[in-house]
Amino acid sequence: MAEVPVIDFASSLHGTGQERSAVGRQVRDACEGTGFFYLAGHGVPHSAVEAIFAASRRFFALPLEQRLQVRLNPKQNRGYQPLGSRMYRDQADAPDLNESFKYQHDLPADDPDILDGNRIHARNSWPDNLPGWREVLISYYGEMERLADSLLRAFALALELEEDYFGAFYTKPLTQINLLHYPPHPPSTEGRQFGLRPHSDTTAFTILAQGHIGGLQVRHGEEWIEVPPIPGTYVINIGDMMARWTNDRFASTPHRVINRTGQERFSVPFFAIPDFDAVVACLPSCTGPGRPAKYRPLKVGDFMRESNARDWSKEAAAG
């Protein structure tokens, strides 16, 4: 717990410039450490969090044949991904023990990026037998977009940038939410079996609602430390894009999920991915004499296409 601090975000949302800068410094210290922190005082109503978890339970309680009616199309990366869908043989000896439902900002059919068909944006796949369910998910997405905008301002202050610096990269972002369900992990297994294999996120950052069941672990040196749920907080972690932006000043840290509680685990991550045409290049505050840029500029759309293609190949490997 000592390595994953709790940051009260209320001053960043409602405070003076000096108070927001103070929060930015706390964010900087956390991101230069494990790259993880708990976020309290975030302004998202408790009722909205309860509603999204209730919606998740409602979906995963459906018979499998009904969930499969909105099965994820690999080329669109939206919809239901069944249990054991992805196999990472270099990191695990069995498929990930989770199932998910993925959705994005709900764009209309005549949106230019939908019509183009090759810019990652895609129509969401909504089940037709859950009245009111779609509205709950869309409402929660709006809450996450507002919180993500506020976090982007805090990250900018943490990096000695203008407070609105990152806004230009998030005008029509590729952000995504996953509803995740982890059945209880077997008490013992042969080889490497995970609810979610060790990985770092491909995002700029992630906003994670954990529910009340633990299982999240973060690598700290040679050890794995627990990041248990704290009521009323989110877990924020840095992803690969922000690590590139900051020249590894901010850490994109490997993490995993092992659910040995004997209970179902639910979590809801929001992946804050910039615009398709955004270019992630080393920030001016993260390079200088004796500290050259480590990475070439990265076009977000190309990076996400490659990342999705790798995931599709893992799904094929799982059979």
C-alpha positions in Angstrom: 0.0 0.0 0.0 2.9 2.4 0.8 4.0 2.3 -2.9 0.4 3.1 -4.2 -0.6 6.4 -2.6 -4.1 7.8 -2.2 -4.5 11.2 -3.8 -7.5 13.5 -2.9 -8.5 15.0 -6.2 -11.2 17.4 -4.8 -8.7 20.4 -4.9 -7.9 19.7 -8.5 -11.6 19.8 -9.4 -12.7 22.8 -7.3 -9.5 24.5 -5.9 -7.3 27.4 -6.8 -4.5 27.3 -9.3 -2.1 26.8 -6.4 -4.1 23.9 -5.0 -4.4 22.3 -8.5 -0.6 22.5 -8.8 -0.1 20.9 -5.4 -2.3 17.9 -6.6 -0.2 17.8 -9.8 2.9 17.4 -7.8 1.4 14.4 -5.9 0.4 12.9 -9.3 3.9 13.4 -10.5 5.5 11.7 -7.5 3.1 8.7 -7.9 3.7 8.4 -11.7 7.4 8.6 -11.3 7.1 5.8 -8.7 5.0 2.7 -9.4 2.9 4.5 -12.0 -0.2 3.7 -9.9 -2.3 5.7 -7.5 -5.7 5.7 -5.9 -8.0 8.6 -6.7 -10.3 9.9 -4.0 -12.6 13.0 -4.2 -13.0 12.4 -7.9 -16.5 13.8 -8.2 -18.1 10.7 -9.8 -21.4 10.0 -8.0 -21.5 6.8 -6.0 -24.8 6.1 -7.7 -23.2 6.1 -11.1 -20.5 3.6 -9.9 -23.2 1.3 -8.4 -25.2 1.5 -11.6 -22.4 0.4 -13.9 -21.6 -2.6 -11.6 -25.2 -3.5 -11.5 -25.3 -3.3 -15.3 -22.2 -5.5 -15.5 -23.7 -8.2 -13.3 -26.9 -8.0 -15.3 -25.1 -8.7 -18.6 -22.9 -11.5 -17.3 -25.9 -13.2 -15.7 -27.4 -13.7 -19.1 -27.3 -17.2 -20.6 -24.2 -17.6 -22.7 -26.1 -17.9 -26.0 -27.6 -14.4 -25.4 -24.2 -12.9 -24.6 -22.8 -14.5 -27.8 -25.4 -12.6 -29.8 -23.2 -9.5 -29.4 -19.9 -11.4 -29.7 -16.9 -9.2 -30.4 -16.0 -8.7 -34.0 -12.2 -8.7 -34.1 -12.1 -6.0 -36.8 -14.2 -3.7 -34.7 -13.1 -4.7 -31.1 -16.6 -4.0 -29.7 -18.9 -6.4 -27.9 -18.7 -9.5 -25.9 -15.5 -11.5 -25.5 -16.1 -15.0 -24.0 -14.2 -16.6 -21.1 -10.8 -17.8 -22.1 -10.8 -16.0 -25.4 -7.1 -14.9 -25.5 -4.0 -17.0 -25.1 -0.6 -15.4 -24.4 1.8 -18.4 -24.6 4.8 -16.2 -23.9 3.3 -15.1 -20.6 0.9 -17.8 -19.5 0.2 -21.5 -19.8 -3.6 -21.1 -20.1 -6.0 -18.5 -21.5 -6.9 -15.5 -19.4 -9.7 -16.4 -17.0 -12.1 -13.5 -17.7 -14.9 -12.4 -20.0 -15.6 -8.9 -21.1 -17.9 -6.5 -22.9 -16.3 -3.6 -24.7 -17.8 -0.4 -25.8 -16.7 3.1 -27.0 -18.3 6.5 -27.4 -21.7 5.8 -29.1 -21.2 7.3 -32.6 -24.0 7.5 -35.2 -24.0 5.3 -38.3 -23.3 8.3 -40.5 -20.3 9.5 -38.5 -17.4 10.0 -41.0 -15.1 7.7 -39.0 -17.7 5.0 -39.0 -18.3 5.3 -42.8 -14.5 5.3 -43.4 -14.3 1.9 -41.6 -10.5 2.0 -41.0 -10.0 4.4 -38.2 -10.6 2.2 -35.2 -13.9 3.9 -34.3 -16.8 1.4 -34.7 -20.5 1.0 -33.8 -21.2 -0.5 -30.4 -22.9 -3.9 -30.3 -25.9 -3.6 -27.9 -27.9 -6.5 -26.6 -31.6 -6.2 -27.4 -32.9 -8.0 -24.3 -31.8 -5.6 -21.5 -34.1 -2.6 -21.3 -32.4 0.5 -20.0 -29.0 -1.1 -20.0 -27.5 0.9 -22.9 -28.5 4.1 -21.2 -26.7 3.2 -18.0 -23.5 2.4 -20.0 -23.6 5.7 -22.0 -24.2 7.7 -18.9 -21.2 6.2 -17.1 -19.1 6.8 -20.2 -19.9 10.5 -19.9 -18.8 10.5 -16.3 -15.5 8.9 -17.3 -14.9 11.4 -20.1 -15.3 14.3 -17.6 -13.0 12.7 -15.1 -10.4 11.9 -17.8 -10.4 15.5 -18.9 -9.7 16.6 -15.4 -6.9 14.1 -15.0 -5.3 15.3 -18.3 -5.1 18.7 -16.7 -3.5 17.3 -13.6 -1.0 15.3 -15.7 -0.1 18.5 -17.6 0.6 20.4 -14.3 2.6 17.4 -13.1 4.8 17.7 -16.2 5.3 21.5 -16.1 3.1 22.1 -19.1 0.1 24.4 -19.7 -2.9 23.0 -17.9 -4.9 22.4 -21.2 -1.9 20.9 -23.1 -3.3 17.4 -23.6 -6.8 18.6 -24.6 -5.7 19.0 -28.2 -5.0 15.2 -28.3 -8.4 14.3 -27.0 -10.9 16.0 -29.4 -12.4 12.7 -30.7 -10.5 10.0 -28.8 -10.4 6.3 -29.1 -11.3 5.8 -25.4 -12.9 2.6 -24.5 -14.6 0.9 -21.5 -14.5 -2.8 -20.6 -16.9 -4.5 -18.3 -14.9 -7.3 -16.9 -16.0 -10.5 -15.1 -13.6 -12.8 -13.4 -15.0 -16.1 -12.1 -13.2 -17.5 -9.0 -9.7 -18.7 -9.8 -9.0 -22.4 -9.1 -7.4 -22.8 -5.6 -4.3 -24.3 -7.2 -3.2 -24.6 -10.8 -0.3 -26.1 -12.8 1.8 -23.6 -14.5 1.0 -19.9 -15.1 -2.8 -19.3 -14.9 -4.1 -15.7 -14.5 -7.4 -13.9 -14.5 -5.5 -11.3 -16.5 -1.9 -12.1 -17.5 1.0 -9.7 -16.6 0.8 -6.8 -19.0 1.1 -3.0 -19.3 -1.7 -1.0 -20.8 -1.4 0.4 -24.3 -3.3 3.5 -23.3 -2.1 6.9 -22.1 -3.7 6.1 -18.7 -6.5 4.0 -17.3 -9.3 4.7 -14.8 -10.2 1.5 -13.0 -13.3 0.9 -10.9 -12.5 -2.3 -8.9 -15.7 -3.4 -7.2 -15.2 -4.9 -3.7 -13.2 -8.0 -4.6 -9.4 -7.8 -4.8 -7.0 -9.6 -7.1 -5.1 -6.7 -8.8 -1.3 -6.9 -8.4 1.3 -4.5 -9.5 5.0 -5.3 -10.1 7.3 -3.5 -7.7 10.9 -4.4 -8.3 11.1 -8.2 -8.1 7.8 -8.5 -6.2 4.1 -8.2 -6.9 2.2 -6.0 -4.5 -1.5 -6.1 -3.9 -3.7 -3.1 -4.9 -6.9 -3.9 -3.0 -10.1 -2.0 -3.5 -10.6 1.1 -1.4 -14.3 2.2 -1.2 -15.0 5.5 -3.0 -11.8 5.5 -5.0 -10.6 4.7 -8.5 -7.2 3.2 -9.3 -5.3 5.2 -11.9 -2.3 3.8 -13.8 0.0 5.1 -16.5 0.0 3.3 -19.9 2.6 2.9 -22.7 1.6 6.1 -24.6 2.2 8.3 -21.5 5.4 6.5 -20.8 6.5 7.4 -24.4 5.3 11.0 -24.0 7.3 11.4 -20.9 10.4 9.6 -22.1 9.8 7.0 -19.4 9.7 9.6 -16.7 6.2 8.3 -15.9 6.2 4.5 -15.4 3.9 2.1 -17.4 4.1 -0.7 -14.9 3.2 -4.4 -15.5 0.2 -5.6 -13.5 -2.0 -8.7 -13.4 -5.1 -10.2 -11.8 -5.3 -13.4 -9.8 -8.7 -14.0 -8.2 -8.4 -16.6 -5.5 -11.1 -15.1 -3.3 -13.6 -17.8 -4.1 -16.0 -15.0 -5.3 -16.8 -13.4 -8.6 -14.8 -10.3 -9.4 -16.1 -7.4 -11.4 -14.1 -4.4 -12.6 -14.6 -1.6 -15.1 -11.6 0.0 -16.7 -11.8 3.1 -18.8 -8.9 3.3 -21.3 -7.9 6.9 -22.1 -6.6 6.6 -25.7 -6.0 9.8 -27.7 -7.3 10.7 -31.1 -6.7 8.5 -34.1 -4.5 11.2 -35.8 -2.7 12.3 -32.6 1.1 11.9 -32.6 2.8 11.1 -29.3 6.2 12.6 -29.2 8.6 13.3 -26.3 7.4 16.3 -24.2 9.6 19.3 -23.9 9.8 18.9 -20.1 11.0 15.3 -20.4 14.1 15.8 -22.6 17.2 18.0 -22.6 21.0 17.8 -22.4 22.1 14.3 -21.5 18.5 13.1 -21.7 17.7 12.4 -25.4 14.3 11.2 -26.5 14.2 7.4 -26.4 11.3 6.8 -28.8 10.3 8.0 -32.2 7.0 9.9 -32.6 4.1 7.5 -32.5 0.9 7.9 -34.5 -1.9 6.7 -32.2 -4.1 5.2 -35.0 -1.2 3.1 -36.3 -0.2 1.9 -32.9 -3.8 0.9 -32.0 -4.2 -1.0 -35.2 -1.1 -3.0 -34.4 -2.1 -3.5 -30.8 -5.6 -4.8 -31.9 -4.1 -7.1 -34.5 -1.9 -8.7 -31.8 -5.0 -9.2 -29.6 -6.9 -10.8 -32.5 -4.0 -13.2 -33.1 -4.1 -14.2 -29.4 -7.9 -14.8 -29.7 -7.2 -17.1 -32.6 -4.5 -18.9 -30.6 -7.0 -19.5 -27.8 -9.3 -21.3 -30.3 
